[in-house]
Amino acid sequence: MKYAFAVPAVPSVPIAGTDLSFPVRRIYCVGRNYAEHAREMGFEPDREPPFFFTKPADAIVPDGATIAYALATQNLHHEIELVAAIGKEGVNLERAAALDHVFGYAVGIDRTRRDLQLAARDKGRPWDVGKGFDESAPIGAIRRASESGHLEAGAISLSVNGEVRQSADLKQLLWPVADLVVELSKLFVLRPGDLIYTGTPAGVGAVKPGDELRGSIESLGEISIRIGALRASAGLGA
């Protein structure tokens, strides 16, 4: 097979403690999965069935990176999240089997163009431009579930320039990981390489060029990224 241009590299995430990488196939995200975050977004949580949106696989950003301030927004937000990595194919799964399909976990940040997301929401339009843009899915190394265990509780937090903005516990998830895997498997065939960003707690807020973000999840570790300048129109550098 000959292609018209060089084939892009496969997006991947390091696997902690190994020289292996986890190739990313799809990125699924769940909205309003912590009660207090639902309230700060203007909704009362009632544990209705979870709803999902997606990001492109090449939105992945590694720990330690400096990434450009996003295009076309004046209100770029941080959202710290537990990420579950799928390692086994499954469809229409029963809850008792759901966690068998989870390869491991990582600390992630869902970057959000909040102004674009809310404008789309208010018009009843998809969230794609607010959520699924370039470099919108920072993620730390994946820790195998055989090492970390399946996380049902534990502190999750994010600070900006040393100031804590988000702080909660994974036990506050309205829909835990097993439930999310079950619900997604009713909609899609889950396959190795899929990532699930499981939602963010309250305290989301705006960031600006020069800000240092540090997120952590108990037993998983940390992720640190820096927000760079807006991309120059004539090139790809931040």
C-alpha angles and dihedrals in degrees: 000000000000120000129204091235139005113302110246117247117261109258110241144171125219117250109228117249094013140078089237130105130212109232110223118227104168138354117219121186131190124216129224097359096153118064097224093049090051088054094048088053090053102261134112110229115233101161092252113171109295119259125214141207131180142229126203115262091239090062086085115122122188127235113272096027128138108222130190123256104260122264123251098014138107094184113052112175137197123225119182113211144175108239122207118203118211117221104169133052117251143161131183090005126190115233093243090062099038100094091050085073095055112099096186150308139262142180111256140178122212106210109207133192090216097186092054093043094052093045090054093044093051090053094046092247130138119277096229098117092046096049114016103060135123116302092359097135113061112180138177127221117302115245114208115248088231087066104033098033121223106305116231098150139017140111118290121187146156131203131192115209089344096308115118111233104163125037127161144120128262089233086072092069107122089210113030121212095268091055092048091052090051094049094045091049089060090058104035140017101254113220138182109282097040119128126203118203099203103204138273135262125234122289101068114159149157127291131196137201111294096029119135115216122198122182129183141183122194112258092008103068132223145308124208127191136165126219111230132193124292111279115267111248092231098052149018099251120107 
